[in-house]
Amino acid sequence: DNGGVPERGFTGRREVNWDAVPDENSAPGFLAPDFFNARTEPRARGLRLTTPGAGVQVSADADNPTGTAVRFGHINPSYPAEFQTFSAERLFSPIGSNIVDITFSIPGAPDVPALVRGFGAVYTDVDETAGSFEFFAEDDVSLGKFFVPTNDKGLSFLGVLFDNPVVKRIRVQYGNSALGPNDQGEVDVAVMDDFIYAEPQPED
């Protein structure tokens, strides 16, 4: 694990768990897309997170100063009972969409695009097979779409590893709907816990 060291490693991996994200960057507020794409340690992890929705969000912890409910309970009071954690206690989700796009850069050099050879993440509460990763190459050609194992109210893991650093972008789908206050019928929502990915490498 190369942690948040602001320099490229030639081997190894990077990891993101959400538990050290400060209260001011967590629910009910949004996480900046480049929070883990900083120039300095410990946030120099070469990871950028965007969504077509309102933004990406890290759930509140139990002692947050605004009294926001944990595990996205401020959006729907049923969610704390639905969503387990892999590493307590924060989780991650897009808001206003069920899509997150992940792009990579050289750690410590946020403006330098990079490629990875693999990515994996822990999901929570995957009821149907709508959760997926689609990997894209440097020329934006799809490298394949892979579906998350189902586990109602439990934890699932999906990881994909290629032979070489060929992945420029990943489109992550969270269930078949955005988080919301009225989940009923065929609505399937899911959120994520820890991320793990191969050390970002230069495109050329």
N, C-alpha and C positions, 0 to 999 in steps of 0.2 A: 504494500500500500504506500503510494507516494504522497499521500495526505494532501495538504494544501501548499506544498513547496512551489514557489513561483519560478520554476524552470522545467524544461522538458526532460523527462526521463526516457531512457532508451528501452527500458523494460518495465514491467509492473502494471499497476492499475491505479485508478482513482475511485474513491467512494464518496457518496453523499448520504448522510442521514440528516434529518431535519431538526434533531433534538437540540442542537446548539444555536439555532436561529433565534435571535433576540425577540422579545415580546413586540417591539416596535415594528418588526418586519413580518409579524405573524397575524393571524386573524384577530380582529376583523379587517385589518389592512392587507395589502397585497405584498408579495415578494417581488423585488425588482428582477427583471429577466436576467440581468448580469450579476446577480448576487454572488453566484459561484463562478464568475468569470472575471475576477478581480486581478489586479497586478501584484497584490501583496498576500502573504500568508495570514490566516489559514484559508482564505476564500479563493485562492488561485488554483482552481480545479478545471478550468477550460471547458465549462459547461454553460450553455445559454438556453433559457427556457421561455418559449413564447406560446401564445394561444390565440385563436380567433375570437375568443370570448373576452370577458371583462379583465381578466388577468389570472395569474397563478397565485395560489395561496397555501401557506403552511398553517395547519390547525393550531389553535391556542393550547397552552399547557395549563395545568390545574391551578397554578398560582398567578396567572396573568393579572395585571393591574386593572383591566377593564371588566373582569368578570365574564369574559366570553366563554361560552360552553366549549368543552373539549371535543375533539374528533368531529369537527364540523357540526356540532349540535346547535350552533347559532343559525344554521341554514335549515336544519330539520331536526327536531328533538329526538327522532328515532335513531339518528346516525351513531351516537355513542355506543348504543347496544349492537349496531350492525358491524361497525368497523373495529377490528382488532388491530393491535400494533405488533410489529416485529421487533423494533427497538423503541421502547417507550420514550416520549409519549406523543410526539408530534407526527402528523401525516401530511401528505401533499396532494393537491388536486387543482385542475383548472376550475375557474368559476365562470359561469355563463356559457360554457362549452364543455364537450367531452373529449377535446383534442388538445394535446400539447406537442409542439415541435421542438426537438432537441437538436442543437447544432454544437459543434466543437471548435475550440481554438487551442493554441499552445498555452499551457498553464503559465500565467504571468505575462502573457502577450495577448490580450483579449482581442486585438484587431488582426491576428494572424490565423486564418482558417486552418483547421486540422482534420485528420481522418482517424478513425478508430477501427479496431478489428473485432470488437465485441461490446455488447451492452446487455445488462440484465437488471431486473427490478422486482421487488416484492409488491404484489397486489393484495388488497384486502376486500373480501365480499364480492367475488366474481360469480354471479349466478348463472350467466349464460356465456356463450362463446363470442360475444361482441368485443371483449377486450383484446387488443392486439398491438404489435409493433410492426411498422413497415419501414424497412431500411432502404436508404437511397445512396447511390454512388456519387462521385464528384460531378458527373455529368447529369445528375438528377434522375438517372434511370433506376427503377425499383430493383432492389436485390432480393425482394421477397417479403411476404406478409406472414407473420407468425402469431398464433392465437394463444391466449393465456389459459391455463388449466382452470376449470371452475372449482369453486369451494365456497359455498354459501355461508356467509358470516365467518369464514376462515381465511387463511393466508394461502397465496399461490405465488409461484416464482416462474418467470420466463426469462431465459437468457439465450442469446445467440452469439456464436463465435465464428468468425471467418478466418481463413488462413493468413490473410494479410490485412493491413489497415486500408480498407476500401469504403468505409461508411462515413459519409459527410453529414447526413441528416437522418433523424428517426422521427416518424410520426407515430405518436402513442395515442391509442384510443382507449378511453375509460368507459366501459359499458356501452349502453346505447342511448344515454341521455346525460345531460349536465345535472349536477347536484341541484336539488330544489325542494321546496316545502311540501309538495304534493305528489310524492312517489307512489304510484298505484298501478295495478294491472301489469302491463308488459314492460314497465320501466325497470331498467337494470342499471344501477349506478355502482361504481367502484372507485376506490382511491388507492394511492400508493404509499409505500414506506421506502425503505432504503434503495438507492441506486448503486450499481457497480459497473465500471466500464474500463476497457483497456486504455493504457496511456496514449493520449492524443499525439499524433505524429504529423510532421509537415506534409502538405499535399504533394509537393514535388520531391 
